[in-house]
Amino acid sequence: MQGRDKDSTRRGERIDAAEREAAKRRLLAQAEADRVPTDDPTRAVPDRRWKRDR
């Protein structure tokens, strides 16, 4: 019976690892979808013109 318990434990560990990997991929895909490109013109840019006027 111990062999059966070990097999089910290993199977459970493999399932957990697969679920973690799938969750990681979903998070990375969501982060990539939410990412703002650096050349996006709607992104706030610091206004440093006042330094030139002085």
PDB file of N, CA, C, O and CB in Angstrom:
ATOM      1  N   MET A   1       0.795  -1.199   0.000  1.00  0.00           N
ATOM      2  CA  MET A   1       0.000   0.000   0.000  1.00  0.00           C
ATOM      3  C   MET A   1       0.845   1.273   0.000  1.00  0.00           C
ATOM      4  O   MET A   1       0.400   2.306  -0.501  1.00  0.00           O
ATOM      5  CB  MET A   1      -0.909  -0.007   1.180  1.00  0.00           C
ATOM      6  N   GLN A   2       2.048   1.213   0.552  1.00  0.00           N
ATOM      7  CA  GLN A   2       2.870   2.416   0.579  1.00  0.00           C
ATOM      8  C   GLN A   2       3.241   2.873  -0.832  1.00  0.00           C
ATOM      9  O   GLN A   2       3.321   4.075  -1.086  1.00  0.00           O
ATOM     10  CB  GLN A   2       4.134   2.170   1.399  1.00  0.00           C
ATOM     11  N   GLY A   3       3.464   1.955  -1.733  1.00  0.00           N
ATOM     12  CA  GLY A   3       3.787   2.313  -3.108  1.00  0.00           C
ATOM     13  C   GLY A   3       2.664   3.108  -3.742  1.00  0.00           C
ATOM     14  O   GLY A   3       2.909   4.061  -4.482  1.00  0.00           O
ATOM     15  N   ARG A   4       1.456   2.723  -3.458  1.00  0.00           N
ATOM     16  CA  ARG A   4       0.295   3.431  -4.003  1.00  0.00           C
ATOM     17  C   ARG A   4       0.228   4.849  -3.434  1.00  0.00           C
ATOM     18  O   ARG A   4      -0.070   5.792  -4.166  1.00  0.00           O
ATOM     19  CB  ARG A   4      -1.013   2.659  -3.690  1.00  0.00           C
ATOM     20  N   ASP A   5       0.498   5.009  -2.143  1.00  0.00           N
ATOM     21  CA  ASP A   5       0.484   6.341  -1.526  1.00  0.00           C
ATOM     22  C   ASP A   5       1.566   7.238  -2.130  1.00  0.00           C
ATOM     23  O   ASP A   5       1.335   8.420  -2.386  1.00  0.00           O
ATOM     24  CB  ASP A   5       0.681   6.229  -0.001  1.00  0.00           C
ATOM     25  N   LYS A   6       2.755   6.660  -2.356  1.00  0.00           N
ATOM     26  CA  LYS A   6       3.835   7.444  -2.944  1.00  0.00           C
ATOM     27  C   LYS A   6       3.472   7.886  -4.358  1.00  0.00           C
ATOM     28  O   LYS A   6       3.743   9.022  -4.746  1.00  0.00           O
ATOM     29  CB  LYS A   6       5.140   6.638  -2.957  1.00  0.00           C
ATOM     30  N   ASP A   7       2.854   6.982  -5.132  1.00  0.00           N
ATOM     31  CA  ASP A   7       2.462   7.327  -6.499  1.00  0.00           C
ATOM     32  C   ASP A   7       1.423   8.443  -6.510  1.00  0.00           C
ATOM     33  O   ASP A   7       1.493   9.355  -7.333  1.00  0.00           O
ATOM     34  CB  ASP A   7       1.914   6.094  -7.224  1.00  0.00           C
ATOM     35  N   SER A   8       0.473   8.368  -5.605  1.00  0.00           N
ATOM     36  CA  SER A   8      -0.556   9.408  -5.570  1.00  0.00           C
ATOM     37  C   SER A   8       0.038  10.734  -5.092  1.00  0.00           C
ATOM     38  O   SER A   8      -0.390  11.799  -5.538  1.00  0.00           O
ATOM     39  CB  SER A   8      -1.725   8.983  -4.652  1.00  0.00           C
ATOM     40  N   THR A   9       1.008  10.678  -4.201  1.00  0.00           N
ATOM     41  CA  THR A   9       1.668  11.904  -3.741  1.00  0.00           C
ATOM     42  C   THR A   9       2.441  12.533  -4.891  1.00  0.00           C
ATOM     43  O   THR A   9       2.369  13.742  -5.110  1.00  0.00           O
ATOM     44  CB  THR A   9       2.615  11.610  -2.548  1.00  0.00           C
ATOM     45  N   ARG A  10       3.175  11.711  -5.619  1.00  0.00           N
ATOM     46  CA  ARG A  10       3.931  12.233  -6.765  1.00  0.00           C
ATOM     47  C   ARG A  10       2.984  12.814  -7.812  1.00  0.00           C
ATOM     48  O   ARG A  10       3.261  13.858  -8.403  1.00  0.00           O
ATOM     49  CB  ARG A  10       4.802  11.123  -7.393  1.00  0.00           C
ATOM     50  N   ARG A  11       1.881  12.134  -8.031  1.00  0.00           N
ATOM     51  CA  ARG A  11       0.902  12.618  -9.011  1.00  0.00           C
ATOM     52  C   ARG A  11       0.347  13.963  -8.558  1.00  0.00           C
ATOM     53  O   ARG A  11       0.202  14.887  -9.359  1.00  0.00           O
ATOM     54  CB  ARG A  11      -0.248  11.592  -9.201  1.00  0.00           C
ATOM     55  N   GLY A  12       0.039  14.064  -7.274  1.00  0.00           N
ATOM     56  CA  GLY A  12      -0.464  15.321  -6.736  1.00  0.00           C
ATOM     57  C   GLY A  12       0.558  16.439  -6.857  1.00  0.00           C
ATOM     58  O   GLY A  12       0.202  17.578  -7.159  1.00  0.00           O
ATOM     59  N   GLU A  13       1.817  16.124  -6.626  1.00  0.00           N
ATOM     60  CA  GLU A  13       2.882  17.126  -6.769  1.00  0.00           C
ATOM     61  C   GLU A  13       3.017  17.576  -8.217  1.00  0.00           C
ATOM     62  O   GLU A  13       3.230  18.758  -8.489  1.00  0.00           O
ATOM     63  CB  GLU A  13       4.222  16.564  -6.268  1.00  0.00           C
ATOM     64  N   ARG A  14       2.892  16.629  -9.145  1.00  0.00           N
ATOM     65  CA  ARG A  14       2.972  16.990 -10.561  1.00  0.00           C
ATOM     66  C   ARG A  14       1.791  17.875 -10.957  1.00  0.00           C
ATOM     67  O   ARG A  14       1.951  18.829 -11.718  1.00  0.00           O
ATOM     68  CB  ARG A  14       3.008  15.723 -11.442  1.00  0.00           C
ATOM     69  N   ILE A  15       0.617  17.556 -10.440  1.00  0.00           N
ATOM     70  CA  ILE A  15      -0.565  18.373 -10.738  1.00  0.00           C
ATOM     71  C   ILE A  15      -0.388  19.776 -10.166  1.00  0.00           C
ATOM     72  O   ILE A  15      -0.693  20.766 -10.832  1.00  0.00           O
ATOM     73  CB  ILE A  15      -1.848  17.714 -10.166  1.00  0.00           C
ATOM     74  N   ASP A  16       0.106  19.860  -8.924  1.00  0.00           N
ATOM     75  CA  ASP A  16       0.344  21.170  -8.301  1.00  0.00           C
ATOM     76  C   ASP A  16       1.350  21.975  -9.111  1.00  0.00           C
ATOM     77  O   ASP A  16       1.156  23.170  -9.334  1.00  0.00           O
ATOM     78  CB  ASP A  16       0.845  21.002  -6.852  1.00  0.00           C
ATOM     79  N   ALA A  17       2.411  21.335  -9.548  1.00  0.00           N
ATOM     80  CA  ALA A  17       3.440  22.029 -10.330  1.00  0.00           C
ATOM     81  C   ALA A  17       2.847  22.523 -11.652  1.00  0.00           C
ATOM     82  O   ALA A  17       3.144  23.638 -12.082  1.00  0.00           O
ATOM     83  CB  ALA A  17       4.654  21.093 -10.595  1.00  0.00           C
ATOM     84  N   ALA A  18       2.027  21.717 -12.290  1.00  0.00           N
ATOM     85  CA  ALA A  18       1.397  22.117 -13.552  1.00  0.00           C
ATOM     86  C   ALA A  18       0.449  23.292 -13.331  1.00  0.00           C
ATOM     87  O   ALA A  18       0.397  24.210 -14.149  1.00  0.00           O
ATOM     88  CB  ALA A  18       0.636  20.932 -14.179  1.00  0.00           C
ATOM     89  N   GLU A  19      -0.297  23.268 -12.232  1.00  0.00           N
ATOM     90  CA  GLU A  19      -1.208  24.376 -11.930  1.00  0.00           C
ATOM     91  C   GLU A  19      -0.432  25.662 -11.644  1.00  0.00           C
ATOM     92  O   GLU A  19      -0.840  26.741 -12.073  1.00  0.00           O
ATOM     93  CB  GLU A  19      -2.104  24.022 -10.730  1.00  0.00           C
ATOM     94  N   ARG A  20       0.689  25.551 -10.918  1.00  0.00           N
ATOM     95  CA  ARG A  20       1.516  26.732 -10.645  1.00  0.00           C
ATOM     96  C   ARG A  20       2.079  27.309 -11.946  1.00  0.00           C
ATOM     97  O   ARG A  20       2.094  28.524 -12.142  1.00  0.00           O
ATOM     98  CB  ARG A  20       2.669  26.374  -9.676  1.00  0.00           C
ATOM     99  N   GLU A  21       2.534  26.435 -12.818  1.00  0.00           N
ATOM    100  CA  GLU A  21       3.091  26.889 -14.095  1.00  0.00           C
ATOM    101  C   GLU A  21       2.013  27.568 -14.937  1.00  0.00           C
ATOM    102  O   GLU A  21       2.271  28.600 -15.557  1.00  0.00           O
ATOM    103  CB  GLU A  21       3.708  25.705 -14.871  1.00  0.00           C
ATOM    104  N   ALA A  22       0.819  27.003 -14.963  1.00  0.00           N
ATOM    105  CA  ALA A  22      -0.277  27.614 -15.723  1.00  0.00           C
ATOM    106  C   ALA A  22      -0.641  28.976 -15.135  1.00  0.00           C
ATOM    107  O   ALA A  22      -0.893  29.923 -15.880  1.00  0.00           O
ATOM    108  CB  ALA A  22      -1.515  26.689 -15.733  1.00  0.00           C
ATOM    109  N   ALA A  23      -0.670  29.080 -13.813  1.00  0.00           N
ATOM    110  CA  ALA A  23      -0.982  30.359 -13.173  1.00  0.00           C
ATOM    111  C   ALA A  23       0.094  31.391 -13.488  1.00  0.00           C
ATOM    112  O   ALA A  23      -0.212  32.558 -13.734  1.00  0.00           O
ATOM    113  CB  ALA A  23      -1.122  30.182 -11.650  1.00  0.00           C
ATOM    114  N   LYS A  24       1.359  30.960 -13.479  1.00  0.00           N
ATOM    115  CA  LYS A  24       2.457  31.868 -13.795  1.00  0.00           C
ATOM    116  C   LYS A  24       2.322  32.378 -15.221  1.00  0.00           C
ATOM    117  O   LYS A  24       2.519  33.565 -15.482  1.00  0.00           O
ATOM    118  CB  LYS A  24       3.813  31.170 -13.602  1.00  0.00           C
ATOM    119  N   ARG A  25       1.987  31.488 -16.137  1.00  0.00           N
ATOM    120  CA  ARG A  25       1.824  31.905 -17.537  1.00  0.00           C
ATOM    121  C   ARG A  25       0.660  32.882 -17.692  1.00  0.00           C
ATOM    122  O   ARG A  25       0.753  33.843 -18.457  1.00  0.00           O
ATOM    123  CB  ARG A  25       1.601  30.678 -18.437  1.00  0.00           C
ATOM    124  N   ARG A  26      -0.441  32.637 -16.963  1.00  0.00           N
ATOM    125  CA  ARG A  26      -1.585  33.555 -17.026  1.00  0.00           C
ATOM    126  C   ARG A  26      -1.199  34.929 -16.490  1.00  0.00           C
ATOM    127  O   ARG A  26      -1.561  35.948 -17.078  1.00  0.00           O
ATOM    128  CB  ARG A  26      -2.781  32.990 -16.230  1.00  0.00           C
ATOM    129  N   LEU A  27      -0.464  34.966 -15.374  1.00  0.00           N
ATOM    130  CA  LEU A  27      -0.035  36.245 -14.805  1.00  0.00           C
ATOM    131  C   LEU A  27       0.891  36.999 -15.749  1.00  0.00           C
ATOM    132  O   LEU A  27       0.753  38.210 -15.919  1.00  0.00           O
ATOM    133  CB  LEU A  27       0.660  36.021 -13.469  1.00  0.00           C
ATOM    134  N   LEU A  28       1.829  36.293 -16.360  1.00  0.00           N
ATOM    135  CA  LEU A  28       2.742  36.934 -17.298  1.00  0.00           C
ATOM    136  C   LEU A  28       1.999  37.464 -18.521  1.00  0.00           C
ATOM    137  O   LEU A  28       2.299  38.552 -19.010  1.00  0.00           O
ATOM    138  CB  LEU A  28       3.829  35.956 -17.728  1.00  0.00           C
ATOM    139  N   ALA A  29       1.037  36.701 -19.009  1.00  0.00           N
ATOM    140  CA  ALA A  29       0.248  37.144 -20.159  1.00  0.00           C
ATOM    141  C   ALA A  29      -0.565  38.384 -19.795  1.00  0.00           C
ATOM    142  O   ALA A  29      -0.662  39.314 -20.595  1.00  0.00           O
ATOM    143  CB  ALA A  29      -0.686  36.014 -20.648  1.00  0.00           C
ATOM    144  N   GLN A  30      -1.148  38.407 -18.598  1.00  0.00           N
ATOM    145  CA  GLN A  30      -1.918  39.568 -18.159  1.00  0.00           C
ATOM    146  C   GLN A  30      -1.015  40.782 -17.986  1.00  0.00           C
ATOM    147  O   GLN A  30      -1.386  41.890 -18.375  1.00  0.00           O
ATOM    148  CB  GLN A  30      -2.649  39.263 -16.848  1.00  0.00           C
ATOM    149  N   ALA A  31       0.158  40.585 -17.411  1.00  0.00           N
ATOM    150  CA  ALA A  31       1.098  41.693 -17.235  1.00  0.00           C
ATOM    151  C   ALA A  31       1.531  42.252 -18.588  1.00  0.00           C
ATOM    152  O   ALA A  31       1.650  43.467 -18.746  1.00  0.00           O
ATOM    153  CB  ALA A  31       2.329  41.234 -16.430  1.00  0.00           C
ATOM    154  N   GLU A  32       1.761  41.394 -19.541  1.00  0.00           N
ATOM    155  CA  GLU A  32       2.157  41.845 -20.877  1.00  0.00           C
ATOM    156  C   GLU A  32       1.006  42.617 -21.531  1.00  0.00           C
ATOM    157  O   GLU A  32       1.244  43.613 -22.215  1.00  0.00           O
ATOM    158  CB  GLU A  32       2.576  40.636 -21.763  1.00  0.00           C
ATOM    159  N   ALA A  33      -0.228  42.172 -21.331  1.00  0.00           N
ATOM    160  CA  ALA A  33      -1.381  42.857 -21.901  1.00  0.00           C
ATOM    161  C   ALA A  33      -1.570  44.231 -21.253  1.00  0.00           C
ATOM    162  O   ALA A  33      -2.003  45.167 -21.924  1.00  0.00           O
ATOM    163  CB  ALA A  33      -2.648  42.004 -21.727  1.00  0.00           C
ATOM    164  N   ASP A  34      -1.259  44.366 -19.976  1.00  0.00           N
ATOM    165  CA  ASP A  34      -1.441  45.625 -19.251  1.00  0.00           C
ATOM    166  C   ASP A  34      -0.257  46.576 -19.398  1.00  0.00           C
ATOM    167  O   ASP A  34      -0.335  47.732 -18.982  1.00  0.00           O
ATOM    168  CB  ASP A  34      -1.674  45.341 -17.790  1.00  0.00           C
ATOM    169  N   ARG A  35       0.823  46.103 -19.978  1.00  0.00           N
ATOM    170  CA  ARG A  35       2.042  46.906 -20.077  1.00  0.00           C
ATOM    171  C   ARG A  35       1.822  48.132 -20.967  1.00  0.00           C
ATOM    172  O   ARG A  35       1.174  48.040 -22.010  1.00  0.00           O
ATOM    173  CB  ARG A  35       3.199  46.054 -20.625  1.00  0.00           C
ATOM    174  N   VAL A  36       2.357  49.265 -20.554  1.00  0.00           N
ATOM    175  CA  VAL A  36       2.265  50.497 -21.327  1.00  0.00           C
ATOM    176  C   VAL A  36       3.590  50.673 -22.066  1.00  0.00           C
ATOM    177  O   VAL A  36       4.646  50.732 -21.436  1.00  0.00           O
ATOM    178  CB  VAL A  36       1.948  51.736 -20.406  1.00  0.00           C
ATOM    179  N   PRO A  37       3.542  50.757 -23.390  1.00  0.00           N
ATOM    180  CA  PRO A  37       4.778  50.961 -24.147  1.00  0.00           C
ATOM    181  C   PRO A  37       5.432  52.285 -23.762  1.00  0.00           C
ATOM    182  O   PRO A  37       4.740  53.249 -23.434  1.00  0.00           O
ATOM    183  CB  PRO A  37       4.497  50.927 -25.662  1.00  0.00           C
ATOM    184  N   THR A  38       6.744  52.333 -23.800  1.00  0.00           N
ATOM    185  CA  THR A  38       7.448  53.546 -23.385  1.00  0.00           C
ATOM    186  C   THR A  38       7.234  54.695 -24.360  1.00  0.00           C
ATOM    187  O   THR A  38       7.380  55.857 -23.978  1.00  0.00           O
ATOM    188  CB  THR A  38       8.930  53.265 -23.245  1.00  0.00           C
ATOM    189  N   ASP A  39       6.893  54.398 -25.601  1.00  0.00           N
ATOM    190  CA  ASP A  39       6.686  55.481 -26.565  1.00  0.00           C
ATOM    191  C   ASP A  39       5.220  55.885 -26.678  1.00  0.00           C
ATOM    192  O   ASP A  39       4.842  56.566 -27.631  1.00  0.00           O
ATOM    193  CB  ASP A  39       7.207  55.068 -27.928  1.00  0.00           C
ATOM    194  N   ASP A  40       4.396  55.478 -25.728  1.00  0.00           N
ATOM    195  CA  ASP A  40       2.983  55.815 -25.728  1.00  0.00           C
ATOM    196  C   ASP A  40       2.829  57.314 -25.451  1.00  0.00           C
ATOM    197  O   ASP A  40       3.266  57.784 -24.400  1.00  0.00           O
ATOM    198  CB  ASP A  40       2.210  54.967 -24.675  1.00  0.00           C
ATOM    199  N   PRO A  41       2.226  58.066 -26.354  1.00  0.00           N
ATOM    200  CA  PRO A  41       2.127  59.518 -26.163  1.00  0.00           C
ATOM    201  C   PRO A  41       1.184  59.919 -25.024  1.00  0.00           C
ATOM    202  O   PRO A  41       1.225  61.069 -24.586  1.00  0.00           O
ATOM    203  CB  PRO A  41       1.662  60.164 -27.445  1.00  0.00           C
ATOM    204  N   THR A  42       0.361  59.035 -24.547  1.00  0.00           N
ATOM    205  CA  THR A  42      -0.552  59.382 -23.454  1.00  0.00           C
ATOM    206  C   THR A  42       0.113  59.265 -22.094  1.00  0.00           C
ATOM    207  O   THR A  42      -0.466  59.660 -21.082  1.00  0.00           O
ATOM    208  CB  THR A  42      -1.781  58.496 -23.497  1.00  0.00           C
ATOM    209  N   ARG A  43       1.305  58.733 -22.064  1.00  0.00           N
ATOM    210  CA  ARG A  43       2.009  58.563 -20.792  1.00  0.00           C
ATOM    211  C   ARG A  43       2.541  59.914 -20.301  1.00  0.00           C
ATOM    212  O   ARG A  43       3.003  60.734 -21.094  1.00  0.00           O
ATOM    213  CB  ARG A  43       3.172  57.543 -20.941  1.00  0.00           C
ATOM    214  N   ALA A  44       2.471  60.129 -19.005  1.00  0.00           N
ATOM    215  CA  ALA A  44       2.926  61.396 -18.431  1.00  0.00           C
ATOM    216  C   ALA A  44       4.431  61.559 -18.624  1.00  0.00           C
ATOM    217  O   ALA A  44       5.202  60.626 -18.401  1.00  0.00           O
ATOM    218  CB  ALA A  44       2.568  61.471 -16.933  1.00  0.00           C
ATOM    219  N   VAL A  45       4.833  62.744 -19.036  1.00  0.00           N
ATOM    220  CA  VAL A  45       6.242  63.057 -19.249  1.00  0.00           C
ATOM    221  C   VAL A  45       6.567  64.269 -18.382  1.00  0.00           C
ATOM    222  O   VAL A  45       5.811  65.240 -18.394  1.00  0.00           O
ATOM    223  CB  VAL A  45       6.558  63.331 -20.775  1.00  0.00           C
ATOM    224  N   PRO A  46       7.662  64.244 -17.634  1.00  0.00           N
ATOM    225  CA  PRO A  46       8.003  65.396 -16.792  1.00  0.00           C
ATOM    226  C   PRO A  46       8.231  66.649 -17.636  1.00  0.00           C
ATOM    227  O   PRO A  46       8.850  66.604 -18.699  1.00  0.00           O
ATOM    228  CB  PRO A  46       9.255  65.094 -15.954  1.00  0.00           C
ATOM    229  N   ASP A  47       7.720  67.744 -17.138  1.00  0.00           N
ATOM    230  CA  ASP A  47       7.857  69.016 -17.839  1.00  0.00           C
ATOM    231  C   ASP A  47       9.083  69.744 -17.301  1.00  0.00           C
ATOM    232  O   ASP A  47       9.067  70.235 -16.172  1.00  0.00           O
ATOM    233  CB  ASP A  47       6.575  69.889 -17.678  1.00  0.00           C
ATOM    234  N   ARG A  48      10.130  69.817 -18.090  1.00  0.00           N
ATOM    235  CA  ARG A  48      11.369  70.438 -17.641  1.00  0.00           C
ATOM    236  C   ARG A  48      11.641  71.748 -18.385  1.00  0.00           C
ATOM    237  O   ARG A  48      12.755  72.270 -18.342  1.00  0.00           O
ATOM    238  CB  ARG A  48      12.537  69.475 -17.831  1.00  0.00           C
ATOM    239  N   ARG A  49      10.628  72.271 -19.060  1.00  0.00           N
ATOM    240  CA  ARG A  49      10.823  73.506 -19.824  1.00  0.00           C
ATOM    241  C   ARG A  49      11.195  74.674 -18.920  1.00  0.00           C
ATOM    242  O   ARG A  49      11.927  75.572 -19.337  1.00  0.00           O
ATOM    243  CB  ARG A  49       9.561  73.845 -20.611  1.00  0.00           C
ATOM    244  N   TRP A  50      10.697  74.669 -17.684  1.00  0.00           N
ATOM    245  CA  TRP A  50      10.950  75.796 -16.778  1.00  0.00           C
ATOM    246  C   TRP A  50      12.441  75.943 -16.479  1.00  0.00           C
ATOM    247  O   TRP A  50      12.889  77.043 -16.154  1.00  0.00           O
ATOM    248  CB  TRP A  50      10.170  75.614 -15.469  1.00  0.00           C
ATOM    249  N   LYS A  51      13.205  74.883 -16.579  1.00  0.00           N
ATOM    250  CA  LYS A  51      14.644  74.984 -16.338  1.00  0.00           C
ATOM    251  C   LYS A  51      15.332  75.769 -17.455  1.00  0.00           C
ATOM    252  O   LYS A  51      16.308  76.474 -17.200  1.00  0.00           O
ATOM    253  CB  LYS A  51      15.265  73.583 -16.213  1.00  0.00           C
ATOM    254  N   ARG A  52      14.846  75.657 -18.663  1.00  0.00           N
ATOM    255  CA  ARG A  52      15.454  76.349 -19.796  1.00  0.00           C
ATOM    256  C   ARG A  52      15.211  77.860 -19.724  1.00  0.00           C
ATOM    257  O   ARG A  52      16.046  78.646 -20.171  1.00  0.00           O
ATOM    258  CB  ARG A  52      14.903  75.791 -21.111  1.00  0.00           C
ATOM    259  N   ASP A  53      14.070  78.264 -19.161  1.00  0.00           N
ATOM    260  CA  ASP A  53      13.722  79.677 -19.108  1.00  0.00           C
ATOM    261  C   ASP A  53      14.558  80.453 -18.089  1.00  0.00           C
ATOM    262  O   ASP A  53      14.651  81.678 -18.177  1.00  0.00           O
ATOM    263  CB  ASP A  53      12.256  79.827 -18.782  1.00  0.00           C
ATOM    264  N   ARG A  54      15.147  79.781 -17.157  1.00  0.00           N
ATOM    265  CA  ARG A  54      15.895  80.489 -16.094  1.00  0.00           C
ATOM    266  C   ARG A  54      17.298  80.808 -16.507  1.00  0.00           C
ATOM    267  O   ARG A  54      18.050  81.398 -15.732  1.00  0.00           O
ATOM    268  CB  ARG A  54      15.929  79.672 -14.827  1.00  0.00           C
TER     269      ARG A  54
END
